[in-house]
Amino acid sequence: MNRPLHSPCPSWISRRRVILAASAALVPSWAQAQAAWPGTKPIRFVVPFAAGSATDQVARAFGQKVSESLGATVVIENRPGANGMLGAAEVAKAAPDGYTILIGTNSTNAALKSLVKSLPYDQDTAFTPVAYLGQVPLIVAVNNELPVRNLKDLVDLAKSKPAGHITFASASTSQLVSSEMLASMAGIKMTNIPFKSGPDAMTNLIGGQVMMFTADFAVTIPQVRAGKIRGLAVTSVKRSAAVPDLPTVNEALGMKDYELIAYFAAFAPAGTSTEVVTRLNAAFNAGAAAKDVQERFANIGFITDPGSPAALAERTRVETAKWARVIREAKIEIAQ
């Protein structure tokens, strides 16, 4: 006999509805919110370096483009400290709801694993790759009062003085490793003076508190062009169109294998849904392809390079292995 359409539900159906309702109540609020993402809630870009740094400048340019693409508000929050570790740790423990994004670098997502004995997060599993943004070389620069005109002069001066006489500033792993790698390959010993931010380190280079600083173009080029510091070489394998008169480190010292590039990429907390990551990736890639973004950063040597989350995951794996090798060969001491 057919059951009338208006008859009461069987008991097993009622129980199932109760179970489903209870299960829905247990779903985290961030998971429910992803269905309407981005909605009206602001998206935070956590920048693990100070305002004015290259990472900060890149984050603000891409933040504007992501905001336009998604129709959402993007807020930049600087969380500097410990070579980017503090900001990265904050994102690692954030809810994977698409509203907290790390504007990471080779420091936070490749090198720190080999520089710090115990990170407050697992660099390999704490983040979901979103988008590669681009890369930039560094410039080896010195205080104007230092009696050197080129990089070979600096090496010769270091060899003529007691070991460690030459001091250099660093506020990120790129700045630290590039200098230690240069010292190791040139056969000299220098003394690292750590700073909290690149702009702070630059102020001390200009003031003569440190002798050398190897940093990204965004920090160095304005000061080189203003004559406040002396640029000696770039850390890429080819000269940069932004400063074509500066030789590469390899050219200046007759070497072949020196190269160190700083890069920037967006990461979300592990567990962020594929749908949200896909939309974020498209928004970041649109920013990377935008002519005004490319023109804005051309004079500081920044080259955009849009790609997929999978491509960033593979790049991160390769870069992590590369930085581990470089740090090991430069005999850089691991922090506790």
C-alpha positions in Angstrom: 0.0 0.0 0.0 1.2 3.4 -0.9 1.8 5.7 2.2 -0.3 9.0 2.0 1.8 12.1 1.3 0.6 13.7 4.5 1.4 10.8 6.8 3.9 11.3 9.7 7.6 10.6 8.9 9.0 7.3 10.0 10.9 7.4 13.2 14.3 6.7 11.5 13.8 9.9 9.3 13.1 12.0 12.3 16.2 10.7 14.1 18.3 11.4 11.0 17.1 15.0 10.9 18.0 15.4 14.5 21.4 14.0 13.9 22.0 16.3 10.9 20.9 19.3 12.7 23.2 18.5 15.6 26.1 17.9 13.2 25.5 21.2 11.5 25.6 22.9 14.9 29.1 21.4 15.5 30.5 22.8 12.2 33.0 25.7 13.0 31.7 29.1 12.3 34.6 29.8 9.9 33.5 26.8 7.8 29.9 28.1 7.6 31.2 31.6 6.7 33.2 30.3 3.7 30.0 29.7 1.9 29.4 33.4 1.7 33.1 34.4 1.4 34.3 37.1 1.3 31.0 38.8 2.3 31.5 42.1 4.2 34.2 41.0 6.6 37.7 42.5 5.9 40.5 40.3 4.7 43.7 40.7 6.7 47.1 40.7 4.9 49.6 40.0 7.7 53.0 41.4 6.7 55.8 39.9 8.9 58.1 42.9 8.3 57.9 46.6 9.1 56.1 49.3 7.3 58.2 50.6 4.4 59.9 47.3 3.8 59.7 45.7 0.4 57.3 43.1 1.7 55.0 45.9 3.0 55.1 47.8 -0.3 54.3 44.6 -2.3 51.5 43.8 0.1 49.8 47.2 -0.2 50.0 47.1 -4.0 48.5 43.7 -4.2 46.0 44.4 -1.4 44.5 47.1 -3.6 44.2 44.8 -6.6 42.7 41.9 -4.5 40.2 44.3 -3.0 39.1 45.5 -6.5 38.9 41.9 -7.8 36.9 40.5 -4.9 34.9 43.6 -4.0 36.2 43.2 -0.4 38.1 45.3 2.1 41.7 44.4 2.5 43.5 45.5 5.7 47.3 45.5 5.9 48.7 44.6 9.4 52.4 44.7 10.0 53.7 42.1 12.5 57.5 42.5 12.3 60.0 40.6 14.4 62.3 37.5 14.5 63.0 37.6 10.7 59.3 37.3 10.0 58.6 34.4 12.4 56.2 36.4 14.6 53.9 37.3 11.7 54.0 33.9 10.2 53.2 32.3 13.5 50.1 34.5 13.9 48.8 33.3 10.5 49.7 29.7 11.2 47.3 29.6 14.2 44.5 31.7 12.5 41.2 30.2 11.5 41.4 28.8 7.9 38.4 31.0 6.8 40.0 33.0 4.0 40.2 36.2 6.1 43.8 36.0 7.2 46.5 35.8 4.6 50.3 35.8 5.1 52.3 37.9 2.7 55.3 35.6 3.0 58.8 35.6 1.7 61.7 33.2 1.4 62.4 34.1 5.0 59.1 32.9 6.4 58.4 30.0 4.1 61.8 28.6 3.0 64.8 29.7 5.1 63.6 29.9 8.8 63.3 26.1 8.9 67.0 25.9 8.6 67.8 29.0 10.7 65.7 28.3 13.9 66.0 25.1 15.8 62.4 25.2 17.1 59.8 27.2 15.1 56.4 27.9 16.7 54.8 26.3 13.6 55.6 23.6 11.1 56.8 25.5 8.0 55.9 22.5 5.8 52.3 21.9 6.9 51.1 25.1 8.6 50.2 27.0 5.4 48.2 26.5 2.2 50.0 28.0 -0.8 47.9 30.7 -2.6 49.9 32.7 -5.1 53.5 33.6 -6.0 53.8 37.3 -6.4 57.3 38.0 -7.6 60.9 38.4 -6.9 63.7 41.0 -6.6 67.5 41.0 -6.3 69.4 42.6 -3.5 72.1 45.3 -3.6 75.3 45.1 -1.6 75.8 48.6 -0.3 78.3 50.3 2.1 78.5 53.5 4.1 79.9 56.4 2.1 82.8 56.9 4.6 84.1 53.4 4.1 87.3 53.6 1.9 86.1 51.2 -0.8 84.9 51.9 -4.4 83.9 48.4 -5.4 83.2 45.0 -4.0 86.7 43.8 -4.5 88.0 46.7 -2.4 85.6 45.7 0.4 86.9 42.1 0.3 90.5 43.3 0.3 89.8 45.6 3.2 88.3 42.8 5.2 91.3 40.6 4.6 93.7 43.4 5.7 91.9 43.8 9.0 91.3 41.4 12.0 88.5 38.8 11.3 85.1 40.3 12.0 86.2 44.0 11.6 83.7 44.6 8.8 80.2 44.8 10.2 77.0 44.3 8.3 73.3 44.9 9.1 70.5 42.4 8.7 66.8 42.4 9.4 65.7 39.4 7.4 67.0 36.0 6.5 67.7 37.2 2.9 69.9 40.0 4.3 71.6 37.7 6.7 72.2 34.8 4.4 73.2 36.9 1.4 76.0 38.6 3.5 77.2 35.4 5.2 77.2 33.6 1.8 79.2 36.4 0.3 81.7 36.3 3.2 82.0 32.5 2.9 82.6 32.5 -0.8 85.0 35.4 -0.7 87.0 33.8 2.2 86.4 36.6 4.7 84.8 36.9 8.2 82.3 39.7 9.0 80.2 40.5 12.0 76.4 40.6 11.8 74.5 43.4 13.6 70.8 42.4 13.7 68.0 45.0 13.4 64.2 44.7 13.7 63.5 46.2 10.3 65.1 47.0 7.0 64.4 50.8 7.2 66.0 50.8 10.7 69.1 48.9 9.4 69.3 51.4 6.5 69.3 54.4 8.9 72.2 52.8 10.8 74.1 52.2 7.5 73.7 55.8 6.5 74.8 56.9 10.0 77.9 54.7 10.0 76.9 52.5 12.8 77.4 49.5 10.4 79.6 49.3 7.4 77.6 47.1 4.9 74.0 46.2 4.3 72.7 43.8 1.6 69.0 44.5 1.1 66.2 44.5 -1.5 66.0 47.3 -4.1 63.0 48.9 -2.4 65.1 49.8 0.6 68.5 50.4 -1.1 67.9 52.1 -4.5 66.3 55.3 -3.2 69.3 55.8 -0.9 71.9 54.9 -3.6 70.3 57.3 -6.0 70.2 60.0 -3.4 74.0 59.5 -2.8 73.5 58.6 0.9 75.1 55.1 0.5 77.3 53.5 -2.1 76.0 50.5 -4.1 78.7 47.9 -5.0 76.9 45.0 -6.6 73.6 43.1 -7.2 73.0 39.6 -6.0 71.4 38.2 -9.2 73.2 36.3 -11.9 72.4 39.1 -14.4 72.6 42.8 -14.0 69.4 44.6 -13.2 67.8 47.0 -15.7 66.9 49.1 -12.6 70.6 49.7 -11.8 72.5 48.7 -15.0 75.8 50.3 -13.9 76.1 47.9 -10.9 77.9 44.6 -11.6 76.8 41.3 -10.2 78.6 39.8 -7.3 80.0 37.2 -9.6 81.3 39.8 -12.0 82.8 41.9 -9.2 84.7 39.0 -7.6 85.3 36.7 -10.5 82.9 34.0 -9.2 80.3 31.9 -10.9 77.9 30.5 -8.3 76.8 33.4 -6.2 73.0 34.2 -6.5 70.4 35.2 -3.9 66.9 36.4 -4.8 64.2 37.6 -2.4 60.7 36.6 -3.3 57.2 37.2 -2.1 54.1 34.9 -2.0 50.7 34.7 -0.4 49.8 31.8 2.0 46.6 31.0 3.9 46.4 28.9 7.1 46.3 25.1 6.4 42.8 23.9 5.9 41.5 26.8 3.9 39.0 25.6 1.3 40.0 25.0 -2.3 37.2 27.3 -3.4 38.6 30.2 -1.4 42.2 29.6 -2.4 41.2 29.4 -6.1 39.4 32.8 -5.9 42.3 34.4 -4.0 44.8 33.0 -6.5 42.8 34.5 -9.4 42.7 37.9 -7.6 46.5 37.9 -6.8 47.3 36.8 -10.4 45.2 39.6 -11.8 47.3 42.0 -9.6 50.5 40.5 -10.9 49.4 40.9 -14.5 48.3 44.5 -14.0 50.3 47.0 -16.0 50.3 49.6 -13.2 51.6 47.2 -10.7 54.4 46.1 -13.0 55.3 49.7 -13.8 55.2 50.7 -10.1 57.8 48.2 -9.2 60.0 48.2 -12.3 62.3 50.8 -10.8 63.1 48.6 -7.9 63.8 45.5 -9.9 60.6 43.6 -8.8 59.4 41.1 -11.4 55.9 39.7 -11.1 55.3 36.1 -11.8 51.7 34.8 -11.6 51.0 31.1 -11.2 48.9 28.4 -9.6 48.8 27.3 -5.9 50.4 24.0 -7.0 53.3 25.9 -8.7 53.9 27.8 -5.5 53.8 24.6 -3.5 56.5 23.1 -5.7 58.6 26.4 -5.7 58.4 26.4 -1.9 59.7 22.8 -1.7 62.6 23.6 -4.0 63.5 26.9 -2.3 63.4 25.3 1.1 66.0 22.8 0.0 68.1 25.5 -1.7 68.1 27.7 1.4 69.0 24.7 3.6 72.0 24.1 1.4 73.1 27.7 1.3 72.8 28.1 5.0 74.7 24.9 5.7 77.5 25.9 3.3 77.8 29.4 4.8 78.1 27.8 8.2 75.4 30.1 9.7 74.7 29.4 13.3 71.2 28.0 14.0 69.2 30.0 16.6 67.7 28.2 19.5 
